Structure formats: structure tokens, C-alpha cells
Amino acid sequence: MTMQEVVSQVSFMLGFPANKNVEGLQVEEAVNIAFRELQRYMKTPVEKTVPYSPRIDLLKVGIETVRVQYVQAAYPRLGLNLTSIESGNVFQVGAAVNVYNPVGQGNIVNIDPIMREMALAQVRNCLATDFQWHYDNQNQVVYCAHKDPVPPAVTIRYIPVLHDVSEIKSQTWIDYLLRLSEANMKKALGRTRSKYRVEGSNVTLDGETLLDEANTELETIRNELSQISSNLVVLN
């Protein structure tokens, strides 16, 4: 939804089309306040593939974030650089050294050194890593180190920083934006309409009612958001 669509819907729910007396308050500001508050809870990650570099400037590749979840090679090698020993292929190793002992034949090749080398290679594979990365939040940079040959690109999974309500794609968060915006607008209207009292008048404003509704709705929404936030489990 665009900003204008959100403003129009909130205005309709508050009855502004029927009553043009908005008292100088802008619904758009209430939406912006709700949008800023929601960003503390919206943690939906996105992924972007960028060219590999030992130092990736996130802003230059179009990434604005406060948290990088992980970085990985975009096209990882799947065992193509492993030898028969490193991959633990016993059959190919045995064939390479012609280990056999047919009936009536003589000596058998001592395979102990080969098996020992195979075990050491497996240990090296378990302890070594092909790719390491570090996220520098202060400078918005990701540092990468990869064994040769380096990949042509890396995929970065991160929590994006949003700048406009139109960037919210989840219907759940759009609903929360509308509810928060309406509650914020009720609170602003309630403060304005309860600021002055006209003694002896048969006409009364609904300022106190709006304030009560706004405070109750804001408390309910924030409790729901806190519950959602505490239930989120981010897998790196």
C-alpha cells in the first residue's frame, strides 16, 4: 500500500470523509509515527547476490541494513576439488594402489599409510573452512576471505531498512500499520478535543473517549507485537 492509500483508509475509519473538521492534524504524520515504531519489530530477511570482493561496501551495492545474518558463496563448489583420499572414497583408493590378494598370488600392498592419510585428510576437511566473513556495522562493510578459487559472487542475507510504507509487503504488517496509525490519530485527536471545555453547552466533544480508545488499542497492539517478537527465532 502507498502512503496515500494508508492515509485514505485511516481517514475513512475515523470518519473524516463525513466530517471534514480534521482540526489541522495530518493523518500522514500518524502513519509515519506508526511506521517508525513497526520497524523495531519487522525482522523479515531478504537476500541479494552481489559480486565477490574482499571488502563489500553495502551501500554501494544497494544494501541498507543494521544486521547481516549470513554471507555465502552464490555458486558453491560441491566436492569438485576433493581427491579420492579427501572424499573418503575407499574403492577408488584401493583401485589406485591395486590392492588385491587373489588365491595363489604373493604379497599384498600395505594400505595402512593410505588409510592413515585418508583419516588425516578427513580431519583437515572438518577443521578447515573455505569461506569466512565479518560484518562491520559502523562502516556498513562486509569483509570476505575465501580459498582459491574465489566465487564470482556472494549472497548476503540481511534485515533491510525500510524508508516508505510501500516497501512493506506482508499483509500482517500492513494490518498492524493501519491499526497503529488509527490509534495514533485517535490519540492526537483526543488530546486536541479534550484541551478545552465549554461550560453550559449542550454540545460536547469526544476527546476523552478517543483518548481512552487510543490508549487501550496501543497497549493491545504493543503487547501483540512484543509477543510476536519474543516468538521469532532467527536461524543463521
Secondary structure, 3 states (H helix, E strand, C coil): CCHHHHHHHHHHHCCCCCCCCCCCCCHHHHHHHHHHHHCCCCCCCEEEEEECCCEEECCCCCCCEEEEEEEEECCCCCCCCCCCCCCCCHHHHHHHCCCCCCCCCCCCCCCHHHHHHHHHHHHHHHHCCCEEEEEECCCCEEEEEECCCCCCEEEEEEEECCCCHHHCCCHHHHHHHHHHHHHHHHHHHHHHHCCCCCCCCCCCCCHHHHHHHHHHHHHHHHHHHHHHHHHCCCCC
